[in-house]
Amino acid sequence: MKRLLFNVFASVFCALAFPACAHAAGNNADVPAETEIPADETIQLKEPDKTLSVSLMQALSDRKSQREFSEKPLSLETLSSLLWAANGVNRSDGRRTAPSAVNSQDIDIYVCMASGAYLYDAKQHRLVRVTTEDVRKQVADRQPMAAPVFLVLVGDVSRYPGGMSSQRQVLESLAAMDAGYVSQNICLYCSAAKLATVPRASMDKAALAKSLQLKESQILLLNNPVGYAK
C-alpha cells in the first residue's frame, strides 16, 4: 500500500514538475544570444531597442568617464541601439536624435572596429565600410585603450547653406557644438545601458583623415571609445 501511494505521488509530481521545467527551458531559449558583428561591406543594423527603462535622471546620476574596457565584444543589437541613440533618425521628416545648426545634420559617425572603419548611414540605419584597416590605434593615439569600438565624430561644413560657406571659422565652431550633442547622447546611452565610454578630442588626425578618406570640408572633432567596463 505504501509503495502504491509512493508511485502515485511520484507520477503526479513528474506530471507537474517536468512541464514547468520545460517551460523554463523554453523561456531561456527565447532569450536572443549576443551576435557577432559581421565584417561585411555593408552591415544592416537591427531596429533600436527603445524599451530601455532607465530614467533620464538615473542615467545622468550614473554617467561617468571610463577608460578601461573588458574584452567582451559589443553585440550587433547593442551597437544598433547605440548608434540610433547617438544620431539616428527619430522622426518621419528625417530629423535626428541630436540637434544641429540650421538642421545641417553635419556630424558623421565613423565606427572603428577590428574589422575596419564604417560610416553610419542614419537614413538607412546601416554601416558602410570605408576601410578594412584597423584604425583604433590612430584614434587612441598616445592614450592606448582596448575598447572594441571607437565612435569618431566628424563634422562636414559643406552641409551648411551656401551663403555661409565663406565663414569657415564660424562653421567649424558650429560643427564642434553639434559634435558635443552627439557625444552627450553616446554618454547617456552608455550610462543607461551599463557600457563604458569617455569623450575624447585627442587622436592622430593626420593619419586618421587619410585612412578614413576624409574630404577637405570634413573635420575630426571628437571620439568615444565604447565597451564594457573592465
C-alpha positions, 0 to 999 in steps of 0.5 A: 500500500505504501509503495502504491501511494509512493508511485502515485505521488511520484507520477503526479509530481513528474506530471507537474514538475517536468512541464514547468521545467520545460517551460523554463527551458523554453523561456531561456531559449527565447532569450536572443544570444549576443551576435557577432558583428559581421565584417561585411561591406555593408552591415544592416543594423537591427531596429533600436531597442527603445524599451530601455527603462532607465530614467533620464535622471538615473542615467545622468546620476550614473554617467561617468568617464571610463577608460578601461574596457573588458574584452567582451565584444559589443553585440550587433543589437547593442551597437544598433541601439547605440548608434540610433541613440547617438544620431539616428533618425527619430522622426518621419521628416528625417530629423535626428536624435541630436540637434544641429545648426540650421538642421545641417545634420553635419556630424558623421559617425565613423565606427572603428572596429577590428574589422575596419572603419564604417560610416553610419548611414542614419537614413538607412540605419546601416554601416558602410565600410570605408576601410578594412584597416584597423584604425583604433590605434590612430584614434587612441593615439598616445592614450592606448585603450582596448575598447572594441569600438571607437565612435569618431565624430566628424563634422562636414561644413559643406552641409551648411547653406551656401551663403555661409560657406565663406565663414569657415571659422564660424562653421567649424565652431558650429560643427564642434557644438553639434559634435558635443550633442552627439557625444552627450547622447553616446554618454547617456546611452552608455550610462543607461545601458551599463557600457563604458565610454569617455569623450575624447578630442585627442587622436592622430588626425593626420593619419586618421583623415587619410585612412578614413578618406576624409574630404577637405570640408570634413573635420575630426572633432571628437571620439568615444571609445565604447565597451564594457567596463573592465 
